[in-house]
Amino acid sequence: MTEIREARMDEAPTLAAVQELASLAALAHIFPPETYPYPRAAVRARWTAAVAEPGTRTLIAVSDGEPIGAACVTDGWLEGLYVVPERWGTRLADELHDRALDEVRGLGSSTCRLWVLEDNTRARRFYERRGWRENGESRVVEFPPNPLDIGYSLDF
């Protein structure tokens, strides 16, 4: 059975590990690991800060004691949603997405925004099937090779 709950402070490294597994599998065509080593320290620092931040909700999905998903939301933003590759296609991403949006609503927002890498077609299709739409915004990602992020919005 899968449990989705708010993450504890001591689980920040676990959240970072889930993101790393998901990112290496999903984004190797954008960030080839032999050319662009995974920014492990920066990702861990972000999760540590997120878990400690009062206005941020960090979620962890656990099955039989194993971490299998992670999400982070702030007021009006889905900051990230990650599922370990072994659980892709199991509807875990749907469950985690829905729970994350519940948290955004609970923070008082009627709209949610997120960034998705332009060439992450799997994620873009996932969000578009759930009603997210491009909002006309874009930005350059801070990590080399500095790909483009596309802004998405969803009204509740």
N, CA, C and O atoms as a GROMACS GRO file, in nm:
protein
  624
    1MET      N    1   0.084  -0.119   0.000
    1MET     CA    2   0.000   0.000   0.000
    1MET      C    3   0.088   0.125   0.000
    1MET      O    4   0.190   0.131   0.069
    2THR      N    5   0.048   0.223  -0.077
    2THR     CA    6   0.123   0.347  -0.087
    2THR      C    7   0.065   0.451   0.007
    2THR      O    8  -0.056   0.470   0.014
    3GLU      N    9   0.154   0.517   0.079
    3GLU     CA   10   0.116   0.626   0.168
    3GLU      C   11   0.180   0.753   0.114
    3GLU      O   12   0.300   0.756   0.084
    4ILE      N   13   0.100   0.859   0.100
    4ILE     CA   14   0.152   0.991   0.064
    4ILE      C   15   0.129   1.080   0.185
    4ILE      O   16   0.016   1.097   0.230
    5ARG      N   17   0.238   1.136   0.237
    5ARG     CA   18   0.228   1.216   0.359
    5ARG      C   19   0.330   1.330   0.352
    5ARG      O   20   0.417   1.333   0.265
    6GLU      N   21   0.316   1.423   0.446
    6GLU     CA   22   0.413   1.531   0.454
    6GLU      C   23   0.547   1.473   0.501
    6GLU      O   24   0.553   1.391   0.593
    7ALA      N   25   0.653   1.517   0.438
    7ALA     CA   26   0.786   1.467   0.471
    7ALA      C   27   0.837   1.530   0.600
    7ALA      O   28   0.802   1.643   0.635
    8ARG      N   29   0.919   1.452   0.669
    8ARG     CA   30   0.985   1.502   0.790
    8ARG      C   31   1.118   1.566   0.753
    8ARG      O   32   1.172   1.542   0.645
    9MET      N   33   1.170   1.648   0.843
    9MET     CA   34   1.297   1.716   0.819
    9MET      C   35   1.410   1.617   0.788
    9MET      O   36   1.493   1.643   0.701
   10ASP      N   37   1.413   1.505   0.858
   10ASP     CA   38   1.522   1.409   0.837
   10ASP      C   39   1.509   1.333   0.705
   10ASP      O   40   1.597   1.254   0.671
   11GLU      N   41   1.401   1.355   0.632
   11GLU     CA   42   1.381   1.286   0.504
   11GLU      C   43   1.426   1.368   0.383
   11GLU      O   44   1.411   1.322   0.269
   12ALA      N   45   1.482   1.486   0.405
   12ALA     CA   46   1.528   1.568   0.292
   12ALA      C   47   1.627   1.492   0.203
   12ALA      O   48   1.615   1.500   0.081
   13PRO      N   49   1.725   1.419   0.258
   13PRO     CA   50   1.814   1.342   0.170
   13PRO      C   51   1.740   1.234   0.090
   13PRO      O   52   1.777   1.204  -0.024
   14THR      N   53   1.636   1.178   0.148
   14THR     CA   54   1.556   1.077   0.078
   14THR      C   55   1.480   1.140  -0.037
   14THR      O   56   1.472   1.082  -0.146
   15LEU      N   57   1.423   1.258  -0.015
   15LEU     CA   58   1.352   1.330  -0.120
   15LEU      C   59   1.449   1.361  -0.235
   15LEU      O   60   1.414   1.346  -0.352
   16ALA      N   61   1.569   1.404  -0.199
   16ALA     CA   62   1.670   1.434  -0.301
   16ALA      C   63   1.707   1.309  -0.380
   16ALA      O   64   1.729   1.316  -0.501
   17ALA      N   65   1.715   1.196  -0.313
   17ALA     CA   66   1.748   1.070  -0.382
   17ALA      C   67   1.638   1.028  -0.479
   17ALA      O   68   1.667   0.979  -0.588
   18VAL      N   69   1.513   1.048  -0.440
   18VAL     CA   70   1.400   1.018  -0.530
   18VAL      C   71   1.410   1.107  -0.654
   18VAL      O   72   1.394   1.060  -0.766
   19GLN      N   73   1.435   1.236  -0.633
   19GLN     CA   74   1.447   1.328  -0.746
   19GLN      C   75   1.562   1.286  -0.837
   19GLN      O   76   1.550   1.291  -0.959
   20GLU      N   77   1.673   1.245  -0.779
   20GLU     CA   78   1.788   1.205  -0.860
   20GLU      C   79   1.754   1.084  -0.948
   20GLU      O   80   1.784   1.084  -1.068
   21LEU      N   81   1.692   0.982  -0.890
   21LEU     CA   82   1.655   0.864  -0.969
   21LEU      C   83   1.562   0.901  -1.084
   21LEU      O   84   1.581   0.858  -1.197
   22ALA      N   85   1.461   0.982  -1.053
   22ALA     CA   86   1.364   1.022  -1.155
   22ALA      C   87   1.430   1.109  -1.262
   22ALA      O   88   1.407   1.090  -1.382
   23SER      N   89   1.512   1.202  -1.219
   23SER     CA   90   1.575   1.295  -1.314
   23SER      C   91   1.674   1.225  -1.405
   23SER      O   92   1.677   1.252  -1.526
   24LEU      N   93   1.756   1.137  -1.349
   24LEU     CA   94   1.852   1.067  -1.434
   24LEU      C   95   1.783   0.983  -1.540
   24LEU      O   96   1.831   0.972  -1.653
   25ALA      N   97   1.670   0.924  -1.505
   25ALA     CA   98   1.596   0.842  -1.602
   25ALA      C   99   1.522   0.928  -1.705
   25ALA      O  100   1.519   0.894  -1.823
   26ALA      N  101   1.464   1.038  -1.661
   26ALA     CA  102   1.379   1.117  -1.749
   26ALA      C  103   1.453   1.223  -1.830
   26ALA      O  104   1.407   1.265  -1.936
   27LEU      N  105   1.568   1.266  -1.780
   27LEU     CA  106   1.630   1.384  -1.839
   27LEU      C  107   1.769   1.361  -1.897
   27LEU      O  108   1.840   1.457  -1.929
   28ALA      N  109   1.809   1.236  -1.911
   28ALA     CA  110   1.944   1.207  -1.963
   28ALA      C  111   1.964   1.262  -2.104
   28ALA      O  112   2.077   1.294  -2.142
   29HIS      N  113   1.857   1.275  -2.180
   29HIS     CA  114   1.870   1.330  -2.315
   29HIS      C  115   1.891   1.482  -2.312
   29HIS      O  116   1.936   1.540  -2.411
   30ILE      N  117   1.860   1.546  -2.200
   30ILE     CA  118   1.879   1.690  -2.185
   30ILE      C  119   2.009   1.719  -2.110
   30ILE      O  120   2.086   1.807  -2.148
   31PHE      N  121   2.031   1.643  -2.004
   31PHE     CA  122   2.151   1.656  -1.921
   31PHE      C  123   2.230   1.525  -1.925
   31PHE      O  124   2.226   1.450  -1.827
   32PRO      N  125   2.301   1.495  -2.034
   32PRO     CA  126   2.376   1.369  -2.038
   32PRO      C  127   2.472   1.360  -1.918
   32PRO      O  128   2.559   1.445  -1.903
   33PRO      N  129   2.456   1.258  -1.834
   33PRO     CA  130   2.534   1.253  -1.710
   33PRO      C  131   2.685   1.244  -1.731
   33PRO      O  132   2.762   1.285  -1.644
   34GLU      N  133   2.728   1.192  -1.844
   34GLU     CA  134   2.872   1.186  -1.870
   34GLU      C  135   2.929   1.325  -1.900
   34GLU      O  136   3.050   1.346  -1.888
   35THR      N  137   2.843   1.418  -1.939
   35THR     CA  138   2.886   1.554  -1.968
   35THR      C  139   2.849   1.650  -1.856
   35THR      O  140   2.926   1.739  -1.822
   36TYR      N  141   2.732   1.630  -1.798
   36TYR     CA  142   2.680   1.718  -1.694
   36TYR      C  143   2.647   1.636  -1.570
   36TYR      O  144   2.536   1.586  -1.556
   37PRO      N  145   2.743   1.621  -1.480
   37PRO     CA  146   2.718   1.541  -1.360
   37PRO      C  147   2.597   1.595  -1.283
   37PRO      O  148   2.573   1.715  -1.277
   38TYR      N  149   2.523   1.503  -1.224
   38TYR     CA  150   2.404   1.541  -1.150
   38TYR      C  151   2.441   1.634  -1.034
   38TYR      O  152   2.535   1.604  -0.960
   39PRO      N  153   2.369   1.745  -1.015
   39PRO     CA  154   2.402   1.843  -0.910
   39PRO      C  155   2.350   1.800  -0.772
   39PRO      O  156   2.266   1.868  -0.712
   40ARG      N  157   2.400   1.690  -0.724
   40ARG     CA  158   2.352   1.626  -0.602
   40ARG      C  159   2.348   1.722  -0.483
   40ARG      O  160   2.248   1.729  -0.412
   41ALA      N  161   2.456   1.795  -0.459
   41ALA     CA  162   2.463   1.884  -0.342
   41ALA      C  163   2.358   1.995  -0.352
   41ALA      O  164   2.293   2.027  -0.252
   42ALA      N  165   2.342   2.053  -0.469
   42ALA     CA  166   2.244   2.161  -0.486
   42ALA      C  167   2.102   2.109  -0.466
   42ALA      O  168   2.019   2.177  -0.405
   43VAL      N  169   2.074   1.991  -0.518
   43VAL     CA  170   1.939   1.934  -0.505
   43VAL      C  171   1.911   1.901  -0.359
   43VAL      O  172   1.802   1.928  -0.309
   44ARG      N  173   2.007   1.843  -0.291
   44ARG     CA  174   1.988   1.811  -0.149
   44ARG      C  175   1.966   1.939  -0.068
   44ARG      O  176   1.881   1.942   0.021
   45ALA      N  177   2.041   2.044  -0.098
   45ALA     CA  178   2.025   2.171  -0.027
   45ALA      C  179   1.885   2.228  -0.049
   45ALA      O  180   1.825   2.282   0.044
   46ARG      N  181   1.834   2.217  -0.170
   46ARG     CA  182   1.699   2.268  -0.198
   46ARG      C  183   1.593   2.192  -0.120
   46ARG      O  184   1.501   2.253  -0.064
   47TRP      N  185   1.604   2.058  -0.114
   47TRP     CA  186   1.506   1.980  -0.037
   47TRP      C  187   1.518   2.010   0.112
   47TRP      O  188   1.416   2.018   0.181
   48THR      N  189   1.639   2.027   0.162
   48THR     CA  190   1.658   2.060   0.303
   48THR      C  191   1.591   2.193   0.335
   48THR      O  192   1.524   2.206   0.437
   49ALA      N  193   1.609   2.291   0.248
   49ALA     CA  194   1.545   2.422   0.267
   49ALA      C  195   1.394   2.410   0.256
   49ALA      O  196   1.321   2.472   0.334
   50ALA      N  197   1.346   2.333   0.160
   50ALA     CA  198   1.201   2.320   0.140
   50ALA      C  199   1.133   2.257   0.261
   50ALA      O  200   1.028   2.305   0.304
   51VAL      N  201   1.191   2.152   0.316
   51VAL     CA  202   1.130   2.084   0.431
   51VAL      C  203   1.126   2.178   0.551
   51VAL      O  204   1.034   2.170   0.633
   52ALA      N  205   1.223   2.267   0.563
   52ALA     CA  206   1.231   2.358   0.677
   52ALA      C  207   1.144   2.482   0.661
   52ALA      O  208   1.113   2.549   0.760
   53GLU      N  209   1.104   2.515   0.540
   53GLU     CA  210   1.031   2.639   0.512
   53GLU      C  211   0.885   2.627   0.554
   53GLU      O  212   0.815   2.537   0.507
   54PRO      N  213   0.838   2.717   0.643
   54PRO     CA  214   0.700   2.706   0.693
   54PRO      C  215   0.592   2.714   0.584
   54PRO      O  216   0.489   2.646   0.598
   55GLY      N  217   0.609   2.791   0.479
   55GLY     CA  218   0.507   2.805   0.376
   55GLY      C  219   0.516   2.703   0.265
   55GLY      O  220   0.445   2.714   0.165
   56THR      N  221   0.600   2.604   0.282
   56THR     CA  222   0.622   2.502   0.180
   56THR      C  223   0.570   2.369   0.230
   56THR      O  224   0.585   2.335   0.348
   57ARG      N  225   0.508   2.293   0.141
   57ARG     CA  226   0.463   2.158   0.175
   57ARG      C  227   0.546   2.060   0.093
   57ARG      O  228   0.551   2.068  -0.030
   58THR      N  229   0.612   1.969   0.161
   58THR     CA  230   0.688   1.865   0.094
   58THR      C  231   0.621   1.732   0.121
   58THR      O  232   0.589   1.699   0.236
   59LEU      N  233   0.599   1.657   0.016
   59LEU     CA  234   0.530   1.529   0.027
   59LEU      C  235   0.624   1.416  -0.012
   59LEU      O  236   0.710   1.432  -0.099
   60ILE      N  237   0.607   1.304   0.055
   60ILE     CA  238   0.681   1.184   0.022
   60ILE      C  239   0.581   1.070   0.004
   60ILE      O  240   0.487   1.056   0.082
   61ALA      N  241   0.603   0.991  -0.099
   61ALA     CA  242   0.522   0.870  -0.122
   61ALA      C  243   0.608   0.751  -0.083
   61ALA      O  244   0.723   0.738  -0.126
   62VAL      N  245   0.551   0.664   0.000
   62VAL     CA  246   0.624   0.548   0.052
   62VAL      C  247   0.540   0.423   0.032
   62VAL      O  248   0.419   0.425   0.053
   63SER      N  249   0.605   0.315  -0.011
   63SER     CA  250   0.538   0.186  -0.026
   63SER      C  251   0.625   0.080   0.039
   63SER      O  252   0.742   0.063   0.002
   64ASP      N  253   0.569   0.008   0.135
   64ASP     CA  254   0.644  -0.095   0.207
   64ASP      C  255   0.776  -0.042   0.260
   64ASP      O  256   0.879  -0.110   0.255
   65GLY      N  257   0.773   0.080   0.312
   65GLY     CA  258   0.891   0.141   0.371
   65GLY      C  259   0.989   0.201   0.273
   65GLY      O  260   1.089   0.260   0.314
   66GLU      N  261   0.962   0.187   0.143
   66GLU     CA  262   1.053   0.238   0.040
   66GLU      C  263   1.001   0.370  -0.016
   66GLU      O  264   0.884   0.379  -0.052
   67PRO      N  265   1.086   0.474  -0.024
   67PRO     CA  266   1.044   0.599  -0.086
   67PRO      C  267   1.030   0.581  -0.237
   67PRO      O  268   1.120   0.530  -0.303
   68ILE      N  269   0.916   0.623  -0.290
   68ILE     CA  270   0.890   0.603  -0.433
   68ILE      C  271   0.847   0.731  -0.504
   68ILE      O  272   0.834   0.731  -0.627
   69GLY      N  273   0.823   0.838  -0.430
   69GLY     CA  274   0.781   0.963  -0.492
   69GLY      C  275   0.803   1.080  -0.400
   69GLY      O  276   0.814   1.065  -0.278
   70ALA      N  277   0.809   1.199  -0.459
   70ALA     CA  278   0.828   1.322  -0.382
   70ALA      C  279   0.764   1.437  -0.458
   70ALA      O  280   0.761   1.439  -0.580
   71ALA      N  281   0.714   1.533  -0.382
   71ALA     CA  282   0.658   1.654  -0.442
   71ALA      C  283   0.680   1.770  -0.347
   71ALA      O  284   0.694   1.753  -0.226
   72CYS      N  285   0.682   1.889  -0.404
   72CYS     CA  286   0.700   2.010  -0.324
   72CYS      C  287   0.609   2.119  -0.382
   72CYS      O  288   0.607   2.141  -0.503
   73VAL      N  289   0.534   2.186  -0.294
   73VAL     CA  290   0.448   2.296  -0.336
   73VAL      C  291   0.468   2.415  -0.243
   73VAL      O  292   0.502   2.401  -0.125
   74THR      N  293   0.446   2.532  -0.300
   74THR     CA  294   0.440   2.656  -0.223
   74THR      C  295   0.311   2.726  -0.263
   74THR      O  296   0.232   2.672  -0.339
   75ASP      N  297   0.291   2.844  -0.213
   75ASP     CA  298   0.170   2.919  -0.243
   75ASP      C  299   0.160   2.946  -0.394
   75ASP      O  300   0.230   3.033  -0.447
   76GLY      N  301   0.074   2.870  -0.462
   76GLY     CA  302   0.052   2.891  -0.604
   76GLY      C  303   0.150   2.823  -0.696
   76GLY      O  304   0.147   2.846  -0.817
   77TRP      N  305   0.238   2.739  -0.643
   77TRP     CA  306   0.340   2.675  -0.727
   77TRP      C  307   0.353   2.526  -0.696
   77TRP      O  308   0.356   2.486  -0.580
   78LEU      N  309   0.361   2.447  -0.801
   78LEU     CA  310   0.406   2.308  -0.790
   78LEU      C  311   0.554   2.314  -0.826
   78LEU      O  312   0.590   2.322  -0.943
   79GLU      N  313   0.637   2.309  -0.724
   79GLU     CA  314   0.782   2.326  -0.743
   79GLU      C  315   0.847   2.203  -0.803
   79GLU      O  316   0.948   2.214  -0.874
   80GLY      N  317   0.791   2.085  -0.777
   80GLY     CA  318   0.849   1.964  -0.833
   80GLY      C  319   0.766   1.843  -0.798
   80GLY      O  320   0.702   1.838  -0.692
   81LEU      N  321   0.766   1.745  -0.887
   81LEU     CA  322   0.696   1.619  -0.866
   81LEU      C  323   0.781   1.509  -0.929
   81LEU      O  324   0.812   1.515  -1.048
   82TYR      N  325   0.818   1.410  -0.848
   82TYR     CA  326   0.912   1.308  -0.893
   82TYR      C  327   0.864   1.170  -0.850
   82TYR      O  328   0.819   1.151  -0.736
   83VAL      N  329   0.875   1.075  -0.940
   83VAL     CA  330   0.839   0.935  -0.912
   83VAL      C  331   0.956   0.849  -0.960
   83VAL      O  332   1.007   0.869  -1.071
   84VAL      N  333   0.998   0.753  -0.878
   84VAL     CA  334   1.108   0.665  -0.920
   84VAL      C  335   1.065   0.590  -1.046
   84VAL      O  336   0.949   0.553  -1.060
   85PRO      N  337   1.158   0.567  -1.137
   85PRO     CA  338   1.124   0.506  -1.267
   85PRO      C  339   1.049   0.374  -1.257
   85PRO      O  340   0.964   0.344  -1.341
   86GLU      N  341   1.079   0.294  -1.156
   86GLU     CA  342   1.011   0.165  -1.141
   86GLU      C  343   0.861   0.181  -1.118
   86GLU      O  344   0.785   0.085  -1.137
   87ARG      N  345   0.817   0.299  -1.080
   87ARG     CA  346   0.674   0.324  -1.054
   87ARG      C  347   0.608   0.408  -1.163
   87ARG      O  348   0.492   0.445  -1.149
   88TRP      N  349   0.680   0.438  -1.270
   88TRP     CA  350   0.618   0.509  -1.381
   88TRP      C  351   0.509   0.421  -1.439
   88TRP      O  352   0.526   0.300  -1.451
   89GLY      N  353   0.398   0.482  -1.475
   89GLY     CA  354   0.288   0.407  -1.537
   89GLY      C  355   0.198   0.336  -1.438
   89GLY      O  356   0.112   0.258  -1.478
   90THR      N  357   0.216   0.360  -1.309
   90THR     CA  358   0.135   0.292  -1.206
   90THR      C  359   0.027   0.381  -1.147
   90THR      O  360  -0.045   0.339  -1.057
   91ARG      N  361   0.014   0.502  -1.196
   91ARG     CA  362  -0.080   0.603  -1.146
   91ARG      C  363  -0.031   0.670  -1.017
   91ARG      O  364  -0.102   0.753  -0.962
   92LEU      N  365   0.087   0.636  -0.970
   92LEU     CA  366   0.142   0.704  -0.853
   92LEU      C  367   0.159   0.853  -0.881
   92LEU      O  368   0.128   0.936  -0.796
   93ALA      N  369   0.206   0.887  -1.000
   93ALA     CA  370   0.223   1.028  -1.034
   93ALA      C  371   0.090   1.102  -1.028
   93ALA      O  372   0.084   1.216  -0.982
   94ASP      N  373  -0.017   1.037  -1.072
   94ASP     CA  374  -0.151   1.098  -1.064
   94ASP      C  375  -0.189   1.125  -0.919
   94ASP      O  376  -0.236   1.234  -0.885
   95GLU      N  377  -0.169   1.025  -0.834
   95GLU     CA  378  -0.204   1.039  -0.693
   95GLU      C  379  -0.122   1.149  -0.626
   95GLU      O  380  -0.175   1.230  -0.550
   96LEU      N  381   0.007   1.151  -0.655
   96LEU     CA  382   0.095   1.251  -0.596
   96LEU      C  383   0.060   1.390  -0.648
   96LEU      O  384   0.060   1.487  -0.571
   97HIS      N  385   0.031   1.400  -0.776
   97HIS     CA  386  -0.011   1.526  -0.837
   97HIS      C  387  -0.138   1.578  -0.769
   97HIS      O  388  -0.145   1.695  -0.731
   98ASP      N  389  -0.238   1.492  -0.755
   98ASP     CA  390  -0.364   1.535  -0.695
   98ASP      C  391  -0.345   1.579  -0.550
   98ASP      O  392  -0.403   1.678  -0.507
   99ARG      N  393  -0.265   1.505  -0.476
   99ARG     CA  394  -0.239   1.542  -0.336
   99ARG      C  395  -0.164   1.675  -0.330
   99ARG      O  396  -0.192   1.758  -0.244
  100ALA      N  397  -0.068   1.695  -0.419
  100ALA     CA  398   0.007   1.820  -0.423
  100ALA      C  399  -0.086   1.938  -0.452
  100ALA      O  400  -0.075   2.043  -0.389
  101LEU      N  401  -0.179   1.920  -0.546
  101LEU     CA  402  -0.273   2.028  -0.576
  101LEU      C  403  -0.366   2.055  -0.458
  101LEU      O  404  -0.404   2.169  -0.435
  102ASP      N  405  -0.404   1.951  -0.385
  102ASP     CA  406  -0.482   1.971  -0.262
  102ASP      C  407  -0.405   2.060  -0.165
  102ASP      O  408  -0.463   2.146  -0.099
  103GLU      N  409  -0.276   2.038  -0.156
  103GLU     CA  410  -0.193   2.120  -0.066
  103GLU      C  411  -0.188   2.265  -0.114
  103GLU      O  412  -0.193   2.357  -0.033
  104VAL      N  413  -0.177   2.286  -0.246
  104VAL     CA  414  -0.176   2.422  -0.300
  104VAL      C  415  -0.308   2.492  -0.267
  104VAL      O  416  -0.309   2.607  -0.224
  105ARG      N  417  -0.418   2.421  -0.288
  105ARG     CA  418  -0.550   2.478  -0.253
  105ARG      C  419  -0.556   2.510  -0.104
  105ARG      O  420  -0.609   2.614  -0.065
  106GLY      N  421  -0.501   2.422  -0.022
  106GLY     CA  422  -0.500   2.443   0.122
  106GLY      C  423  -0.420   2.565   0.164
  106GLY      O  424  -0.443   2.622   0.271
  107LEU      N  425  -0.326   2.605   0.080
  107LEU     CA  426  -0.248   2.726   0.107
  107LEU      C  427  -0.322   2.850   0.059
  107LEU      O  428  -0.271   2.962   0.073
  108GLY      N  429  -0.442   2.833   0.002
  108GLY     CA  430  -0.526   2.946  -0.036
  108GLY      C  431  -0.518   2.990  -0.180
  108GLY      O  432  -0.570   3.096  -0.214
  109SER      N  433  -0.455   2.914  -0.265
  109SER     CA  434  -0.440   2.953  -0.406
  109SER      C  435  -0.554   2.898  -0.491
  109SER      O  436  -0.605   2.789  -0.466
  110SER      N  437  -0.593   2.976  -0.591
  110SER     CA  438  -0.694   2.931  -0.687
  110SER      C  439  -0.632   2.900  -0.822
  110SER      O  440  -0.699   2.853  -0.914
  111THR      N  441  -0.503   2.927  -0.835
  111THR     CA  442  -0.426   2.897  -0.955
  111THR      C  443  -0.294   2.836  -0.911
  111THR      O  444  -0.239   2.870  -0.806
  112CYS      N  445  -0.244   2.745  -0.992
  112CYS     CA  446  -0.113   2.686  -0.964
  112CYS      C  447  -0.027   2.700  -1.089
  112CYS      O  448  -0.077   2.692  -1.202
  113ARG      N  449   0.101   2.722  -1.068
  113ARG     CA  450   0.196   2.734  -1.178
  113ARG      C  451   0.308   2.633  -1.160
  113ARG      O  452   0.332   2.585  -1.049
  114LEU      N  453   0.376   2.603  -1.270
  114LEU     CA  454   0.496   2.518  -1.264
  114LEU      C  455   0.582   2.544  -1.385
  114LEU      O  456   0.539   2.604  -1.483
  115TRP      N  457   0.706   2.497  -1.376
  115TRP     CA  458   0.801   2.501  -1.487
  115TRP      C  459   0.828   2.358  -1.532
  115TRP      O  460   0.842   2.268  -1.450
  116VAL      N  461   0.834   2.338  -1.663
  116VAL     CA  462   0.867   2.207  -1.720
  116VAL      C  463   0.971   2.230  -1.830
  116VAL      O  464   0.956   2.320  -1.913
  117LEU      N  465   1.074   2.149  -1.829
  117LEU     CA  466   1.176   2.161  -1.934
  117LEU      C  467   1.113   2.141  -2.072
  117LEU      O  468   1.034   2.050  -2.093
  118GLU      N  469   1.149   2.228  -2.162
  118GLU     CA  470   1.091   2.226  -2.297
  118GLU      C  471   1.102   2.088  -2.363
  118GLU      O  472   1.008   2.045  -2.430
  119ASP      N  473   1.213   2.021  -2.344
  119ASP     CA  474   1.234   1.891  -2.409
  119ASP      C  475   1.194   1.772  -2.322
  119ASP      O  476   1.224   1.658  -2.356
  120ASN      N  477   1.127   1.797  -2.211
  120ASN     CA  478   1.076   1.688  -2.126
  120ASN      C  479   0.933   1.658  -2.171
  120ASN      O  480   0.836   1.690  -2.102
  121THR      N  481   0.923   1.594  -2.286
  121THR     CA  482   0.791   1.571  -2.346
  121THR      C  483   0.704   1.480  -2.261
  121THR      O  484   0.582   1.497  -2.260
  122ARG      N  485   0.762   1.386  -2.191
  122ARG     CA  486   0.682   1.297  -2.105
  122ARG      C  487   0.611   1.379  -1.997
  122ARG      O  488   0.491   1.361  -1.976
  123ALA      N  489   0.684   1.467  -1.930
  123ALA     CA  490   0.623   1.549  -1.825
  123ALA      C  491   0.523   1.647  -1.885
  123ALA      O  492   0.416   1.668  -1.828
  124ARG      N  493   0.555   1.706  -1.997
  124ARG     CA  494   0.463   1.801  -2.057
  124ARG      C  495   0.331   1.734  -2.093
  124ARG      O  496   0.224   1.791  -2.070
  125ARG      N  497   0.337   1.614  -2.149
  125ARG     CA  498   0.213   1.541  -2.180
  125ARG      C  499   0.136   1.508  -2.052
  125ARG      O  500   0.014   1.521  -2.048
  126PHE      N  501   0.207   1.467  -1.948
  126PHE     CA  502   0.144   1.434  -1.820
  126PHE      C  503   0.063   1.554  -1.769
  126PHE      O  504  -0.054   1.540  -1.736
  127TYR      N  505   0.126   1.670  -1.764
  127TYR     CA  506   0.056   1.788  -1.711
  127TYR      C  507  -0.055   1.834  -1.805
  127TYR      O  508  -0.162   1.872  -1.757
  128GLU      N  509  -0.033   1.832  -1.934
  128GLU     CA  510  -0.136   1.876  -2.028
  128GLU      C  511  -0.260   1.787  -2.021
  128GLU      O  512  -0.372   1.836  -2.036
  129ARG      N  513  -0.241   1.657  -1.999
  129ARG     CA  514  -0.357   1.567  -1.984
  129ARG      C  515  -0.437   1.600  -1.858
  129ARG      O  516  -0.554   1.564  -1.847
  130ARG      N  517  -0.376   1.667  -1.765
  130ARG     CA  518  -0.442   1.703  -1.640
  130ARG      C  519  -0.492   1.848  -1.639
  130ARG      O  520  -0.527   1.902  -1.534
  131GLY      N  521  -0.494   1.910  -1.756
  131GLY     CA  522  -0.552   2.043  -1.768
  131GLY      C  523  -0.456   2.160  -1.761
  131GLY      O  524  -0.499   2.274  -1.777
  132TRP      N  525  -0.329   2.135  -1.739
  132TRP     CA  526  -0.231   2.242  -1.737
  132TRP      C  527  -0.214   2.298  -1.878
  132TRP      O  528  -0.222   2.224  -1.977
  133ARG      N  529  -0.192   2.430  -1.887
  133ARG     CA  530  -0.172   2.495  -2.016
  133ARG      C  531  -0.050   2.586  -2.010
  133ARG      O  532  -0.021   2.648  -1.908
  134GLU      N  533   0.022   2.592  -2.123
  134GLU     CA  534   0.134   2.686  -2.131
  134GLU      C  535   0.082   2.826  -2.104
  134GLU      O  536  -0.025   2.864  -2.151
  135ASN      N  537   0.160   2.904  -2.026
  135ASN     CA  538   0.115   3.039  -1.992
  135ASN      C  539   0.194   3.149  -2.061
  135ASN      O  540   0.178   3.266  -2.028
  136GLY      N  541   0.278   3.113  -2.158
  136GLY     CA  542   0.352   3.213  -2.234
  136GLY      C  543   0.485   3.253  -2.172
  136GLY      O  544   0.559   3.332  -2.230
  137GLU      N  545   0.517   3.200  -2.055
  137GLU     CA  546   0.643   3.233  -1.989
  137GLU      C  547   0.748   3.127  -2.018
  137GLU      O  548   0.715   3.010  -2.042
  138SER      N  549   0.872   3.169  -2.017
  138SER     CA  550   0.984   3.075  -2.029
  138SER      C  551   1.102   3.134  -1.954
  138SER      O  552   1.107   3.254  -1.926
  139ARG      N  553   1.198   3.048  -1.924
  139ARG     CA  554   1.321   3.092  -1.857
  139ARG      C  555   1.432   2.993  -1.890
  139ARG      O  556   1.407   2.879  -1.928
  140VAL      N  557   1.554   3.039  -1.875
  140VAL     CA  558   1.670   2.954  -1.895
  140VAL      C  559   1.704   2.888  -1.762
  140VAL      O  560   1.711   2.956  -1.660
  141VAL      N  561   1.725   2.758  -1.763
  141VAL     CA  562   1.758   2.683  -1.642
  141VAL      C  563   1.901   2.714  -1.599
  141VAL      O  564   1.989   2.732  -1.683
  142GLU      N  565   1.924   2.720  -1.468
  142GLU     CA  566   2.055   2.758  -1.415
  142GLU      C  567   2.162   2.652  -1.435
  142GLU      O  568   2.281   2.684  -1.434
  143PHE      N  569   2.123   2.525  -1.453
  143PHE     CA  570   2.220   2.418  -1.465
  143PHE      C  571   2.259   2.397  -1.612
  143PHE      O  572   2.171   2.389  -1.698
  144PRO      N  573   2.390   2.388  -1.641
  144PRO     CA  574   2.432   2.359  -1.778
  144PRO      C  575   2.372   2.227  -1.825
  144PRO      O  576   2.358   2.133  -1.747
  145PRO      N  577   2.338   2.220  -1.953
  145PRO     CA  578   2.364   2.312  -2.064
  145PRO      C  579   2.261   2.424  -2.077
  145PRO      O  580   2.243   2.479  -2.185
  146ASN      N  581   2.195   2.458  -1.968
  146ASN     CA  582   2.102   2.570  -1.961
  146ASN      C  583   1.986   2.561  -2.060
  146ASN      O  584   1.967   2.651  -2.142
  147PRO      N  585   1.909   2.452  -2.052
  147PRO     CA  586   1.792   2.438  -2.140
  147PRO      C  587   1.682   2.535  -2.100
  147PRO      O  588   1.693   2.608  -2.002
  148LEU      N  589   1.577   2.535  -2.178
  148LEU     CA  590   1.465   2.625  -2.157
  148LEU      C  591   1.355   2.557  -2.076
  148LEU      O  592   1.317   2.443  -2.103
  149ASP      N  593   1.304   2.629  -1.976
  149ASP     CA  594   1.186   2.588  -1.900
  149ASP      C  595   1.065   2.658  -1.959
  149ASP      O  596   1.073   2.775  -1.997
  150ILE      N  597   0.954   2.588  -1.968
  150ILE     CA  598   0.828   2.643  -2.017
  150ILE      C  599   0.732   2.656  -1.898
  150ILE      O  600   0.716   2.562  -1.820
  151GLY      N  601   0.669   2.772  -1.886
  151GLY     CA  602   0.573   2.795  -1.778
  151GLY      C  603   0.437   2.736  -1.811
  151GLY      O  604   0.388   2.746  -1.923
  152TYR      N  605   0.376   2.675  -1.709
  152TYR     CA  606   0.242   2.619  -1.719
  152TYR      C  607   0.158   2.673  -1.604
  152TYR      O  608   0.210   2.705  -1.498
  153SER      N  609   0.026   2.682  -1.628
  153SER     CA  610  -0.068   2.725  -1.524
  153SER      C  611  -0.191   2.635  -1.525
  153SER      O  612  -0.228   2.578  -1.628
  154LEU      N  613  -0.252   2.626  -1.408
  154LEU     CA  614  -0.376   2.550  -1.392
  154LEU      C  615  -0.466   2.627  -1.296
  154LEU      O  616  -0.426   2.656  -1.183
  155ASP      N  617  -0.587   2.659  -1.341
  155ASP     CA  618  -0.685   2.724  -1.254
  155ASP      C  619  -0.771   2.618  -1.189
  155ASP      O  620  -0.810   2.520  -1.253
  156PHE      N  621  -0.801   2.638  -1.062
  156PHE     CA  622  -0.886   2.542  -0.990
  156PHE      C  623  -1.032   2.582  -1.000
  156PHE      O  624  -1.119   2.514  -0.946
   0.00000   0.00000   0.00000
